[in-house]
Amino acid sequence: MKDIIILYPAMGRGHLVPMVELGKFISTHHHTSLSVNILLPSPPNTATNQYIAAVTAAVNITFHHLSPSQHLLATLQSFVSQSSKPKAFILDFFNHSATTVTAALNIPTFFYFPNAASTVALFLHTPTLHHKTTKVSTSSYNDMLRSIPGLPPLTPEDMPEPMVDRRSRSYESFVNMSIQMRKTNGIIVNSFEKLEAKAFMALENNNNGERNPRVFCVGPLVSTGNENDVDSDDEGCLSWLDLQPKRSVVFLSFGSYGRFSKKQIREIAVGLENSGERFLWVVRNPIGYERRELVLEELLPKGFLERTKGRGLVVREWAPQAEVLSRDSVGGFVTHCGWNSVLEAITGGVPMVAWPLYAEQRLNRVVMVEEMGVALPLRENRDGFVAATELEERVREVMDSARGRGKEVRERVLRDREDAVAALSEGGSSRVALDQLVELWRQ
């Protein structure tokens, strides 16, 4: 009989897909000894059902749907009663409250982070920040942000949004989650050792002065796009890319939740037009207009589509990002710095321009620019607005692979792509980490 492991993702495509990729990674290399099960915490929609169907057709993973009235405790008890106790319960960090259930059933529990190891280093240090400082933005707090083990010097502006206001429930939840992380059996991270060597070494050496759980870097685990894009139309962008010269197109896409004001969208258009570069731009409805039909001619500057026809392509709402970034014609990526997007760019060998919008993305920008060297930063005004001239300059810079910072980030990301392939190969660091995890589960 195979040993059972259970994966428990948070809902939302940005969390479900990385958890499924982890399940696929485990199942692919240990399918003879492990039964991989994924619990979905709420009823899936049509698109998610199609995605799940495509996954199950390709790999041996079993999905279980928790109904709104069904409790996690009862579900896990059914696993225990029907077979031997699960060897591991792997939960998304947003589901950290589930640790009370797994503790009651004495099931070994692991946190999974579809984020950078640098983010894990910050979260594990959060209880120390909380207990040793009284307010955000005090001098003592700022001093501590500049000396977090494994991270470059940070400012309060670099912190994830929920960790800025100590009076908020989100802040309290993050502190509690960080405390639970320290008590777990292990932490699994979608990264690889060479990409974040400084953060990984700090986590390995427990440099924050506390006893940390063991950390396993098993990435980069990214979707190939084959299952994730089953329900979508690419509006011809892939065939258009295939007609463009090598490394000639800058791709702009800002994630599932990334939206801008009308004014900012028009400013982006001006910057792209003035840059003279070829571009593929995913445009979503502006803030406040999410439920309206997206009419590009009304949203963009007058005549923009006609003037840039041939060298630019604008698509509505969505593009198959992983496939786009794997195309030889793509030479740069303006990104919101979501970790899935960063890994997809690295595995595609595409240098980035970092434009963070929410969540932990500002922290990612610091790490991408200062530690990894794979991105150029965009300068924002105090209100977060990015001028057309700033975007124009950064786009030109990242697309210039012959000199300056553009050359540096391209060379660095190409080295990282090679390291990523090596990490996932037999004997590579991520494969070794997976084998160590499985051996730990069998004990």
BELLINHU-V269917 format. One record per backbone hydrogen bond with DSSP energy under -0.5 kcal/mol. NH is the residue of the N-H (numbers start at 1). CO is the residue of the C=O. If there is no record, write none. Layout:
BEGIN
[[NH:CO] [NH:CO]]
END
This chain:
BEGIN
[[3:33] [5:35] [6:88] [7:37] [8:90] [9:39] [15:12] [16:12] [17:13] [19:15] [20:16] [21:17] [22:18] [23:19] [24:20] [25:21] [26:22] [27:23] [28:24] [29:25] [30:26] [31:27] [33:30] [34:30] [35:3] [36:34] [36:60] [37:5] [37:35] [38:62] [39:7] [40:38] [40:64] [41:39] [49:45] [50:46] [51:47] [52:48] [53:49] [54:50] [55:51] [56:52] [57:53] [58:54] [58:55] [59:55] [61:59] [62:36] [63:61] [64:38] [66:40] [66:64] [67:65] [70:67] [75:71] [76:72] [77:73] [78:74] [79:75] [80:76] [81:77] [82:78] [83:79] [87:4] [88:4] [89:108] [90:6] [91:89] [91:110] [92:8] [93:112] [95:92] [96:93] [98:95] [99:96] [100:97] [101:98] [102:98] [103:99] [104:100] [105:101] [106:103] [107:102] [108:106] [110:89] [111:186] [112:91] [113:188] [114:112] [120:116] [121:117] [122:118] [123:119] [124:120] [125:121] [126:122] [126:123] [127:123] [129:125] [130:126] [131:127] [132:128] [133:129] [138:135] [142:138] [143:139] [144:140] [145:141] [146:142] [147:144] [148:145] [151:148] [154:145] [158:155] [159:156] [161:359] [163:160] [164:161] [165:161] [166:164] [168:165] [172:168] [173:169] [174:170] [175:171] [176:172] [177:173] [178:174] [179:175] [180:176] [181:177] [182:178] [183:179] [183:180] [184:180] [184:181] [185:109] [186:109] [187:214] [188:111] [189:216] [190:113] [191:189] [195:192] [196:192] [197:194] [200:196] [201:197] [202:198] [203:199] [204:200] [205:201] [206:203] [207:202] [209:206] [212:210] [216:187] [217:215] [218:189] [218:216] [219:189] [219:191] [222:220] [229:225] [230:227] [232:229] [237:234] [240:236] [241:237] [242:238] [243:240] [244:241] [247:328] [248:245] [248:329] [249:329] [250:278] [251:332] [252:280] [253:334] [259:257] [265:261] [266:262] [267:263] [268:264] [269:265] [270:266] [271:267] [272:268] [273:269] [274:270] [275:271] [276:272] [276:273] [278:248] [279:311] [280:250] [281:313] [282:252] [283:281] [283:315] [287:260] [289:286] [292:289] [295:293] [296:294] [298:295] [299:295] [300:296] [304:301] [307:303] [308:304] [309:306] [310:312] [311:308] [312:308] [313:279] [315:281] [317:283] [318:316] [321:319] [324:320] [325:321] [326:322] [326:323] [327:324] [330:327] [331:249] [331:329] [332:249] [333:351] [334:251] [335:333] [335:353] [336:253] [342:338] [343:339] [344:340] [345:341] [346:342] [347:343] [348:344] [349:345] [349:346] [350:345] [351:349] [352:374] [353:333] [354:376] [355:335] [355:353] [357:336] [361:358] [364:360] [365:361] [366:362] [367:363] [368:364] [369:365] [370:366] [371:366] [371:367] [372:367] [373:368] [374:368] [375:368] [376:352] [378:354] [381:385] [384:381] [387:385] [391:387] [392:388] [393:389] [394:390] [395:391] [396:392] [397:393] [398:394] [399:395] [400:396] [400:397] [401:399] [406:403] [407:403] [408:404] [409:405] [410:406] [411:407] [412:408] [413:409] [414:410] [415:411] [416:412] [417:413] [418:414] [419:415] [420:416] [421:417] [422:418] [423:419] [424:420] [425:421] [425:422] [428:425] [430:423] [431:423] [432:428] [433:429] [434:430] [435:431] [436:432] [437:433] [438:434] [439:435] [440:436] [441:437] [442:438] [443:439] [443:440]]
END
